[in-house]
Amino acid sequence: MTRNLTKAAETGKPETVMEAALAEARDAAARGEVPVGAVLVDEAGRIIARAGNRTRELNDPSAHAEMLVIRAGCKARQSERLTGCDLYVTLEPCAMCAAVISFARIRRLYFAAEDEKGGAVVNGVRFFGQPTCHHAPEVYGGIDEQRAVELLKGFFRDRR
Protein backbone atom coordinates (compact mmCIF):
# COMPACT_ATOMS: atom_id res chain seq x y z
CA MET A 1 0.00 0.00 0.00
CA THR A 2 1.35 3.41 -0.92
CA ARG A 3 1.11 6.12 1.65
CA ASN A 4 0.97 9.74 0.74
CA LEU A 5 3.49 12.07 2.25
CA THR A 6 2.86 12.41 5.94
CA LYS A 7 5.34 13.02 8.75
CA ALA A 8 8.27 12.10 6.50
CA ALA A 9 7.43 14.90 4.08
CA GLU A 10 6.97 17.46 6.82
CA THR A 11 10.66 17.24 7.73
CA GLY A 12 11.72 18.21 4.22
CA LYS A 13 14.19 15.33 4.15
CA PRO A 14 12.52 13.19 1.47
CA GLU A 15 12.51 16.08 -0.97
CA THR A 16 16.18 16.81 -0.27
CA VAL A 17 17.19 13.22 -0.95
CA MET A 18 14.84 13.04 -3.94
CA GLU A 19 16.68 16.04 -5.39
CA ALA A 20 19.84 13.90 -5.37
CA ALA A 21 17.92 11.14 -7.18
CA LEU A 22 16.63 13.69 -9.71
CA ALA A 23 20.22 14.82 -10.32
CA GLU A 24 21.12 11.20 -11.10
CA ALA A 25 18.14 11.03 -13.47
CA ARG A 26 19.28 14.20 -15.27
CA ASP A 27 22.78 12.70 -15.61
CA ALA A 28 21.24 9.52 -17.05
CA ALA A 29 19.30 11.59 -19.61
CA ALA A 30 22.51 13.37 -20.61
CA ARG A 31 24.02 9.92 -21.33
CA GLY A 32 21.01 9.02 -23.50
CA GLU A 33 19.49 6.75 -20.86
CA VAL A 34 15.89 6.86 -19.70
CA PRO A 35 16.08 9.46 -16.92
CA VAL A 36 15.62 7.46 -13.75
CA GLY A 37 17.77 8.05 -10.69
CA ALA A 38 18.04 6.35 -7.33
CA VAL A 39 19.67 7.09 -4.00
CA LEU A 40 20.18 4.74 -1.05
CA VAL A 41 20.28 6.22 2.45
CA ASP A 42 21.43 4.48 5.64
CA GLU A 43 19.80 4.59 9.07
CA ALA A 44 21.54 7.86 9.91
CA GLY A 45 20.29 9.55 6.74
CA ARG A 46 23.65 9.42 4.94
CA ILE A 47 23.69 8.70 1.23
CA ILE A 48 25.64 5.47 0.78
CA ALA A 49 24.98 4.93 -2.94
CA ARG A 50 23.54 6.79 -5.91
CA ALA A 51 23.03 5.85 -9.53
CA GLY A 52 21.12 6.52 -12.70
CA ASN A 53 19.99 4.11 -15.40
CA ARG A 54 22.85 2.57 -17.43
CA THR A 55 21.08 -0.10 -19.48
CA ARG A 56 22.34 1.21 -22.84
CA GLU A 57 25.83 2.06 -21.66
CA LEU A 58 26.36 -1.35 -20.08
CA ASN A 59 24.25 -3.31 -22.59
CA ASP A 60 22.53 -4.75 -19.57
CA PRO A 61 18.73 -4.79 -19.26
CA SER A 62 19.07 -5.16 -15.49
CA ALA A 63 21.14 -1.96 -15.09
CA HIS A 64 18.20 0.03 -13.74
CA ALA A 65 19.04 2.80 -11.29
CA GLU A 66 17.53 0.84 -8.41
CA MET A 67 19.51 -2.29 -9.22
CA LEU A 68 22.78 -0.38 -9.48
CA VAL A 69 22.27 1.50 -6.24
CA ILE A 70 21.27 -1.65 -4.35
CA ARG A 71 24.33 -3.50 -5.68
CA ALA A 72 26.57 -0.60 -4.60
CA GLY A 73 24.92 -0.44 -1.18
CA CYS A 74 25.34 -4.17 -0.62
CA LYS A 75 28.98 -3.94 -1.63
CA ALA A 76 29.56 -0.99 0.72
CA ARG A 77 27.92 -2.85 3.61
CA GLN A 78 29.42 -6.21 2.61
CA SER A 79 26.00 -7.79 3.01
CA GLU A 80 23.13 -8.94 0.81
CA ARG A 81 20.73 -7.19 3.20
CA LEU A 82 20.13 -3.47 3.47
CA THR A 83 17.99 -3.60 6.58
CA GLY A 84 17.35 -0.11 7.90
CA CYS A 85 18.13 1.56 4.57
CA ASP A 86 15.73 3.69 2.55
CA LEU A 87 15.58 3.86 -1.24
CA TYR A 88 14.58 7.00 -3.15
CA VAL A 89 13.81 6.61 -6.84
CA THR A 90 12.38 9.01 -9.39
CA LEU A 91 10.02 6.47 -10.99
CA GLU A 92 7.88 3.69 -9.54
CA PRO A 93 9.99 0.50 -9.64
CA CYS A 94 9.29 -2.30 -12.11
CA ALA A 95 8.70 -5.91 -11.03
CA MET A 96 12.40 -6.80 -11.28
CA CYS A 97 13.43 -3.89 -9.09
CA ALA A 98 10.57 -4.43 -6.64
CA ALA A 99 11.72 -8.03 -6.15
CA VAL A 100 15.28 -6.94 -5.42
CA ILE A 101 14.03 -4.24 -3.03
CA SER A 102 12.17 -7.00 -1.17
CA PHE A 103 15.13 -9.41 -1.18
CA ALA A 104 17.46 -6.67 0.09
CA ARG A 105 15.03 -5.92 2.93
CA ILE A 106 14.90 -2.19 2.19
CA ARG A 107 13.06 -0.44 5.05
CA ARG A 108 11.29 2.30 3.07
CA LEU A 109 10.74 3.05 -0.60
CA TYR A 110 10.13 6.64 -1.65
CA PHE A 111 9.32 7.29 -5.30
CA ALA A 112 8.41 10.36 -7.31
CA ALA A 113 6.28 9.44 -10.33
CA GLU A 114 3.96 6.51 -10.82
CA ASP A 115 4.58 4.31 -13.86
CA GLU A 116 1.20 3.11 -15.12
CA LYS A 117 2.79 1.01 -17.86
CA GLY A 118 5.82 -0.60 -16.19
CA GLY A 119 5.43 0.03 -12.47
CA ALA A 120 4.89 -2.86 -10.09
CA VAL A 121 4.34 -1.16 -6.75
CA VAL A 122 1.04 0.73 -7.02
CA ASN A 123 0.41 -0.31 -10.63
CA GLY A 124 0.68 -3.62 -12.45
CA VAL A 125 1.36 -6.64 -10.27
CA ARG A 126 1.64 -4.63 -7.04
CA PHE A 127 4.53 -6.84 -6.02
CA PHE A 128 4.65 -5.96 -2.32
CA GLY A 129 1.01 -7.00 -1.88
CA GLN A 130 1.52 -10.50 -3.25
CA PRO A 131 1.50 -13.47 -0.85
CA THR A 132 4.83 -14.63 -2.30
CA CYS A 133 6.55 -11.37 -1.28
CA HIS A 134 8.75 -12.09 1.74
CA HIS A 135 9.36 -8.46 2.75
CA ALA A 136 7.41 -5.34 1.89
CA PRO A 137 8.95 -1.94 2.61
CA GLU A 138 6.93 1.04 3.71
CA VAL A 139 6.04 2.84 0.47
CA TYR A 140 5.64 6.59 -0.04
CA GLY A 141 4.79 7.89 -3.49
CA GLY A 142 4.47 11.30 -5.07
CA ILE A 143 7.60 12.97 -3.67
CA ASP A 144 8.65 15.68 -6.14
CA GLU A 145 6.43 13.96 -8.69
CA GLN A 146 5.98 16.93 -11.01
CA ARG A 147 9.69 17.40 -11.65
CA ALA A 148 10.19 13.70 -12.31
CA VAL A 149 7.26 13.63 -14.73
CA GLU A 150 8.54 16.71 -16.57
CA LEU A 151 12.00 15.18 -16.90
CA LEU A 152 10.61 11.94 -18.32
CA LYS A 153 8.17 13.66 -20.70
CA GLY A 154 10.87 16.02 -21.95
CA PHE A 155 13.25 13.15 -22.56
CA PHE A 156 10.77 11.17 -24.65
CA ARG A 157 9.45 14.28 -26.45
CA ASP A 158 12.98 15.11 -27.60
CA ARG A 159 13.41 11.63 -29.05
CA ARG A 160 10.26 11.69 -31.16
N, C-alpha and C positions, 0 to 999 in steps of 0.2 A: 504494500500500500504506500502510495506517495503522500507525503505530508507537505503542505504548503509551508512557506517560511514562517517560523514562529519565533521562539526565543533565540534560536541560532542566528536568524537574520537581524534581530534587534541589536546584536553586538557589532554588526558591521563586518565581522570576520569572514563569513562565507563570501561576501562580495569581493573582499580584498584578495582572497585566495583564488576566487574565480577569475579575477583580473589576470593573475599569473597564468591560468589555464587559457584564457583568451589570447594572451601574448603568444603562447605555444601554438595556438590555432592559427594566428596570423602568420607566424613563421612557417607553419606547414603550408599555408596557401602560397606563400612566396616561393616555396620549393615545388609548387605545382601539385601538392597533395590536397585532398579534401580537408578543409580547415577544421580539424578537431584537435583540441588540446586537453591534456590531463595533468593534474598535480596530485601528488600523494603527500599527506601531512601526518606526522607522528602524533603521539598522545600529548606532547607539549606544544603542538601547533607549528612545529618547524617543518618546512618543506624538505622532504628527503629524496624526492624524485620528481621530475617533470619531463614531459615529452609531447610531441605532436605526431600526427599520423606520418608514417614512412613506408606505406605499402608499395608505392611506385619505386621509390629510391632503393629499397631493399629487395624488390621483387618478391615480396612476402605478403600474402593476403592476411596473415595474422598480425601484421605490424601496425595494429591500431594503437592510438595514443594510450588507451587504457592498458593494453597488453604490455607495451613498452615500459610504462611507468610502474606497473606491478612487478615486472621482471627486475627492473632496477631497484625497486624497494626491497624485494626479496634478497637480491644480491647484497645490498647495503646492510641488511639485518642478518644475513647468513641464515635465512629461515624461509621455508615455504609458506609460512603464516605471517600475516600482517595484522594480527589481532591488535586492536586499539588504534589502528590507522584509519584515516578518512580519505576518500577519493573524491576529487572534484573534476568534473569533465564537462565540456561545453555542449555535448550532445548525448541524449539518452543512449546508453549502451545497447549494443546488439546482443543476441543470444550467446555468442561465443564469449564476449567480454563479461556478460552477466555471470556466466558459469565460472569464469576465472575469479571474478570478484567474490563469489560465494566460496570457492575452494580456498582462496587466500584469507578468508575470514575477515574481510574489510568491515570495520565497525559501522561507518556511515558512508553513504553515497550521496553526493550533491551533484545535480546536473542542471544545465542551463535550459536548453531547448529539447522539447519532445521530438521524437522521430517516429512519425506515424507509419512510415513505410518499413523501416529497419529496426526500430527500437524493440526491446524485449523486457522492459521494466514496467512501464505503464501502458504500453502498446504491445501488439503481437502476442507472444506466448506468456508474457508476464512471468518471467522465469522465477522470481523470488516467491511467487505465490503457489508454485507447483509442489505437490507432495514429495517429489524426488529431490527438491532443493534442500541441501543439508544445513545451510546457513543463509539467512537473509539479513542484509544490513538494514539499518534505518535508511529510508530514502527521502530526500528532499529535492523537489523539482522546481524549476522556474527561477533559479537564481541568475540574474543578469540575462534573462532569456532574450530580450529584444536585441541586445548587441550580438549574441550568438546567432540568432536568426538572420540578422542583417549581414553578418559575415558570410554565412553559408549561401544566402540568396545572391549576394554580390559575386561570390566565387563562381557559382553555376551560371549566372547571367553573363558573365564575362567569357565563358567558354562556349556559349551558344551563338 
